[in-house]
Amino acid sequence: MSELLQSLPNWQPYGTPKYFGILILALLPIIIALFFRRRLPIYESLVSVAFITLMFGGAKYQQFFALLFYLVWQAIVVFAYQTYRQKADNKWVFFFSVLISLLPLIIVKVMPAVLGVNSLLGFLGISYLTFRSVTMIMEMRDGELKAVTFWPFFRFMNFMPTISSGPIDRFRRFNEDYLNPPSRDVYLSMIEKAVWSLMLGAFYKFIMAHIFGDILLPKAQQFALHAGGLFNWQTLLVMYAYGFYLFFDFAGYSLFAIGISYLMGIKTPTNFNKPFIARDLKDFWNRWHMSLSFWFRDFVFMRLVYIMMKRKIFKNRNTTSSVAYLLNMTLMGFWHGVTWYYIAYGVFHGVGLIINDWWVRRKKTINKTRKKNGQPLLPDNKWTHALGIFITFNVVMLSLLLFSGFLDQLWFHHFPK
């Protein structure tokens, strides 16, 4: 088996025009069947397995075995908890099940930071598969998910278009799409959206991301490192080049995944919605990596708020939400990796959201007082809106500079000649 995997090519998802050509040809029977409102479950599974296998072919063959181990692990955890939940509901069993489901990801994230080596359990997409399995356990606890069988679980976990980097979907929404193929008119509109997503994704990833990431960013980094110091104006070039590169690269990938999903009759959620025109940080997180931010909002932030309010940890609701913001975003930082700059990125946004909420409340108080005194309200027009966009854009870019890890190189690993 190992020799066979090593002999296969290593195809990174959506990496080359050749990949798209072969993928579209493989999807043609699925597209034709959906045109007649039919599913080809066995063929769809074979296509997903084939492209996932090629994703881990060649030098990355060990990741294929890590994926197999991971799927068995998650199947045992999810179905064991489902069996238990049908009979009882102990919160500690729930917490333990979530922890066991998270354990492979925790090991993969922590080992490089603690031991300096990558875990053999790691593979491309482990974070996004973990979101899927943990969501199922949480929805089983909430009583929203009651009867999951093996094949729908396997189909959901191994859905090829989104397996490596999302967008993050949820089982009930995905399964409803799968079990109810769209009508012909609806599917034709889905194909139209798929074509647009693939074209826009190609523009983002192969043109814009190439310009910012391959041409501008290396030169900006070279200039900034040569200048040295804690900060220099050349680092601003790095900040903007990296920020735009990250957006176009990730948004392009997400558009590819959405386009292929739509061709397969699955309305995978949107991941980016013009994030750089956000008026404030809260608006930004409703536009940036939306499937991730909504997941943390629903399954971390809201639960933290509920627990703290139920136990009356803080008397003030604003204090409760502020602590929840900070914990939620710090956890998101840890999810990206156990390095100081990822964690600082999470804390940065946690503090930013606290300040954002404070200002919204403060503005309401000021306007209430001014209205009572017969004074005009604080201005809220196109100019203040533009100012909000400008400030938010630059705050976000600063946070992405932190996220990039370049400051770590500039401050701690740069030794000028």
C-alpha positions in Angstrom: 0.0 0.0 0.0 2.8 2.4 0.9 4.6 1.7 -2.3 1.4 2.3 -4.3 0.8 5.7 -2.6 4.4 6.8 -3.1 4.1 6.0 -6.8 1.1 8.3 -7.2 1.4 12.0 -8.1 0.8 14.5 -5.4 -2.0 16.8 -6.5 -2.6 19.8 -4.3 -6.3 20.9 -4.4 -7.0 23.5 -7.1 -3.3 24.0 -7.7 -3.1 23.8 -11.5 -5.3 24.1 -14.6 -4.6 20.4 -15.2 -6.1 19.6 -11.8 -9.3 21.5 -12.8 -9.5 19.8 -16.2 -9.3 16.3 -14.8 -11.7 17.2 -11.9 -14.3 18.6 -14.2 -14.2 15.5 -16.4 -14.6 13.3 -13.3 -17.6 15.4 -12.2 -19.4 15.2 -15.6 -21.5 12.1 -14.7 -22.5 13.7 -11.4 -23.5 17.0 -13.2 -25.5 15.1 -15.8 -27.3 13.0 -13.1 -28.1 16.2 -11.1 -29.5 17.8 -14.2 -32.1 15.0 -14.1 -32.4 15.4 -10.3 -30.6 12.1 -9.5 -27.7 11.3 -7.3 -24.8 8.8 -8.0 -23.8 8.1 -4.4 -21.3 5.3 -5.1 -19.6 7.2 -8.0 -19.5 10.5 -5.9 -17.8 8.6 -3.1 -15.3 7.1 -5.5 -14.5 10.5 -7.0 -14.0 12.0 -3.5 -11.8 9.1 -2.4 -9.7 9.2 -5.6 -8.9 12.9 -5.4 -8.3 12.8 -1.7 -5.9 9.9 -2.2 -4.1 11.8 -4.9 -3.9 14.8 -2.5 -1.8 12.5 -0.2 0.2 10.7 -3.0 3.9 10.8 -3.5 6.0 12.3 -0.7 2.9 12.9 1.4 1.8 9.3 1.5 2.1 9.1 5.3 -0.7 11.7 5.6 -3.0 9.2 3.9 -2.6 6.8 6.8 -3.0 9.6 9.3 -6.3 10.5 7.6 -7.5 6.8 7.8 -6.6 6.6 11.5 -8.3 10.0 12.1 -11.5 8.9 10.4 -11.7 5.7 12.4 -11.0 7.7 15.6 -13.7 10.2 14.9 -16.2 7.6 13.9 -15.7 5.8 17.2 -16.0 9.0 19.2 -19.1 10.4 17.4 -21.1 7.1 17.3 -20.1 6.2 20.9 -21.4 9.6 22.1 -24.6 9.3 19.9 -25.3 5.9 21.5 -24.8 7.4 25.0 -26.8 10.5 24.2 -29.8 8.5 23.3 -29.9 7.2 26.8 -28.5 9.9 29.1 -27.0 13.4 29.1 -24.1 14.0 31.5 -22.2 17.1 30.9 -18.9 15.5 31.8 -19.4 12.8 29.3 -20.1 15.5 26.7 -16.9 17.5 27.7 -14.9 14.3 27.6 -16.2 13.3 24.1 -15.4 16.8 22.8 -11.9 16.6 24.3 -11.3 13.1 22.8 -12.5 14.4 19.4 -10.1 17.3 19.6 -7.2 15.3 20.9 -5.6 14.5 17.5 -5.7 18.1 16.5 -4.3 19.2 19.9 -1.4 16.8 19.4 -0.7 18.0 15.9 -0.8 21.7 17.0 1.2 21.3 20.3 4.0 18.9 19.2 5.9 21.3 17.0 5.9 23.9 19.7 6.8 21.6 22.6 9.1 19.0 20.9 10.1 20.8 17.7 8.8 18.0 15.4 5.6 17.5 13.5 3.2 14.8 14.6 2.6 11.7 12.4 -1.1 12.3 13.1 -1.0 15.5 11.0 -2.5 15.8 7.5 -3.8 18.5 5.3 -7.3 19.4 6.4 -7.3 18.0 10.0 -8.5 21.3 11.4 -11.5 21.5 9.2 -12.5 17.8 9.7 -12.3 18.4 13.4 -14.8 21.2 13.1 -17.1 18.8 11.4 -16.9 16.1 14.0 -17.0 18.4 17.1 -20.0 20.2 15.6 -21.8 16.8 15.3 -21.1 16.0 19.0 -22.3 19.4 20.1 -25.5 19.2 18.1 -26.1 15.7 19.5 -25.8 17.2 23.0 -28.3 20.0 22.1 -30.8 17.4 20.7 -30.6 18.9 17.2 -28.9 15.8 15.7 -30.3 12.4 16.7 -29.8 9.7 14.2 -26.6 9.8 12.2 -25.7 6.6 10.3 -22.3 5.6 8.9 -22.6 6.5 5.2 -23.9 10.0 5.7 -21.2 10.5 8.3 -18.5 9.2 5.9 -19.9 11.3 3.0 -19.9 14.4 5.1 -16.4 13.9 6.6 -14.9 13.1 3.2 -16.6 15.7 1.0 -13.7 16.4 -1.3 -14.2 20.0 -2.4 -13.9 21.4 1.2 -11.8 18.8 2.9 -8.4 20.7 3.0 -9.3 24.3 3.9 -13.1 24.6 4.2 -15.4 26.5 4.1 -16.7 24.8 7.3 -20.1 23.2 6.8 -22.5 21.6 9.2 -23.9 18.1 9.0 -27.6 18.9 9.0 -27.4 21.5 6.3 -25.0 19.4 4.1 -27.1 16.3 4.5 -30.3 18.1 3.6 -28.7 19.3 0.4 -27.5 15.8 -0.4 -30.8 14.1 0.2 -32.8 16.7 -1.7 -31.2 17.2 -5.2 -32.1 20.6 -6.6 -34.7 21.0 -9.3 -33.5 21.6 -12.8 -34.0 25.4 -12.7 -32.3 25.6 -9.3 -29.4 23.5 -10.4 -28.9 25.5 -13.6 -28.6 28.6 -11.4 -26.2 26.7 -9.2 -24.1 25.9 -12.2 -24.1 29.6 -13.2 -22.9 30.5 -9.7 -20.3 27.7 -9.8 -18.8 29.0 -13.1 -18.7 32.6 -11.7 -17.0 31.3 -8.5 -14.4 29.3 -10.4 -13.6 32.3 -12.7 -13.4 34.8 -9.9 -11.4 32.3 -7.8 -8.9 31.9 -10.6 -8.5 35.7 -10.9 -8.0 36.0 -7.1 -5.6 33.0 -6.6 -3.6 32.8 -9.9 -3.3 36.5 -10.6 -3.9 38.7 -7.6 -2.4 36.4 -5.0 0.6 35.8 -7.4 1.2 39.6 -7.7 1.0 40.3 -4.0 2.4 37.0 -2.6 5.1 36.1 -5.2 6.2 39.4 -6.6 5.6 42.2 -4.1 5.8 40.4 -0.7 9.3 38.9 -1.0 10.8 42.2 -2.1 9.0 44.1 0.7 10.3 41.6 3.3 13.8 41.9 1.9 13.7 45.7 2.2 12.2 45.6 5.7 14.7 43.1 7.0 17.6 45.1 5.5 16.3 48.2 7.3 16.0 46.3 10.6 14.9 47.8 13.9 11.6 47.2 15.7 9.6 48.8 13.0 10.3 50.7 9.8 8.2 52.1 6.9 9.2 49.1 4.7 7.4 46.9 7.2 4.2 48.8 6.2 4.8 47.4 2.6 5.0 43.9 4.1 1.8 44.5 6.0 -0.3 45.5 3.0 1.3 43.1 0.6 0.7 40.2 3.0 -2.8 41.3 3.9 -3.9 41.4 0.3 -2.1 38.2 -0.5 -3.7 36.3 2.3 -7.2 37.5 1.3 -6.8 36.8 -2.4 -5.2 33.4 -1.9 -7.7 32.1 0.7 -10.7 33.8 -0.8 -9.7 32.3 -4.2 -9.4 28.8 -2.7 -12.8 29.2 -1.0 -14.4 30.2 -4.3 -12.9 27.1 -5.9 -14.3 24.9 -3.2 -17.7 26.6 -3.4 -17.8 26.3 -7.1 -17.0 22.6 -7.2 -19.5 22.0 -4.3 -22.2 23.7 -6.3 -21.5 21.5 -9.3 -22.0 18.5 -7.0 -25.3 19.9 -5.8 -24.2 21.1 -2.4 -24.6 24.8 -1.4 -21.4 25.1 0.6 -21.6 28.4 2.7 -19.9 31.5 1.6 -16.6 32.3 3.3 -15.8 35.9 2.4 -18.1 38.9 1.8 -16.1 42.0 0.9 -14.3 42.1 4.3 -12.2 45.2 3.5 -15.3 47.4 3.4 -16.3 46.5 7.0 -17.1 49.5 9.1 -15.9 48.0 12.4 -14.2 44.8 13.7 -17.6 43.1 14.5 -18.7 43.8 10.9 -15.3 42.5 9.7 -15.8 39.1 11.4 -19.2 38.9 9.8 -17.4 39.1 6.5 -14.0 37.4 6.9 -13.6 33.6 7.0 -17.3 33.6 7.8 -17.7 29.9 8.3 -14.9 29.9 10.9 -16.1 33.1 12.7 -19.7 31.9 12.8 -18.6 28.5 14.1 -16.7 30.1 17.0 -19.6 32.5 17.6 -22.1 29.7 17.8 -20.1 27.0 19.5 -17.7 28.9 21.7 -18.7 32.5 22.3 -22.4 32.0 22.8 -21.8 29.0 25.1 -19.2 30.9 27.1 -21.7 33.7 27.6 -24.5 31.3 28.6 -22.3 29.5 31.1 -21.0 32.7 32.7 -24.4 34.2 32.9 -26.0 31.1 34.3 -23.3 30.8 37.0 -23.4 34.6 37.6 -19.6 34.8 37.3 -19.9 38.5 36.5 -22.6 40.8 37.6 -22.3 43.0 34.6 -23.5 41.6 31.2 -21.0 43.8 29.4 -18.1 42.3 31.4 -19.4 38.8 30.6 -19.5 39.5 26.9 -16.0 41.2 27.0 -14.5 38.1 28.7 -16.2 35.8 26.2 -14.8 37.9 23.3 -11.3 37.7 24.7 -11.5 33.9 25.4 -13.1 33.2 22.1 -10.6 35.0 19.9 -7.6 33.8 22.0 -8.8 30.2 21.4 -9.1 31.0 17.7 -5.5 32.2 17.8 -4.4 28.9 19.5 -6.3 27.0 16.8 -4.1 28.6 14.1 -1.0 27.4 15.9 0.9 27.4 19.3 3.1 30.3 18.5 3.2 33.7 20.1 2.2 35.6 17.0 -0.9 33.5 16.4 -1.9 33.8 20.0 -1.2 37.5 20.0 -3.3 37.8 16.8 -6.3 36.2 18.7 -5.8 38.5 21.8 -5.5 41.5 19.5 -8.9 40.8 17.9 -10.4 39.9 21.3 -9.4 43.3 22.7 -10.4 45.0 19.5 -14.0 43.5 19.7 -14.2 44.6 23.4 -13.3 48.2 22.4 -15.7 48.0 19.5 -18.6 47.0 21.8 -17.6 49.7 24.3 -17.7 52.4 21.7 -21.1 51.2 20.4 -22.5 51.4 23.9 -20.7 54.7 24.6 -22.1 56.2 21.4 -25.7 55.3 22.4 -25.2 56.9 25.8 -23.8 60.1 24.3 -26.6 60.3 21.7 -29.2 59.7 24.4 -27.8 62.5 26.5 -27.5 64.9 23.6 -31.1 64.1 22.5 -32.3 64.8 26.0 -30.5 68.1 26.0 -31.8 69.1 22.6 -28.4 68.8 21.0 -27.7 67.2 17.5 -26.7 63.5 17.6 -23.2 62.4 16.8 -22.7 62.4 13.0 -23.6 59.2 11.2 -23.2 59.7 7.5 -21.1 58.6 4.5 -18.1 60.4 5.8 -18.2 58.8 9.2 -18.9 55.5 7.5 -15.8 56.0 5.2 -13.7 56.9 8.3 -14.9 53.7 10.0 -13.9 51.6 6.9 -10.5 53.3 6.8 -9.7 52.7 10.5 -11.0 49.1 10.4 -9.0 48.3 7.3 -5.7 49.5 8.8 -6.4 47.8 12.1 -7.1 44.5 10.3 -4.0 44.9 8.2 -1.9 45.4 11.3 -3.4 42.3 12.8 -2.6 40.3 9.7 1.0 41.5 9.8 1.1 40.1 13.3 -0.5 36.9 12.1 2.1 36.5 9.2 4.9 35.9 11.6 7.1 38.4 9.9 7.6 40.4 13.1 8.9 37.3 14.7 11.5 37.1 12.0 12.3 40.9 12.2 12.6 41.0 16.0 14.0 37.6 17.0 15.5 35.8 14.0 17.0 38.6 12.0 20.7 38.9 12.2 21.9 41.7 9.9 25.3 41.3 8.3 
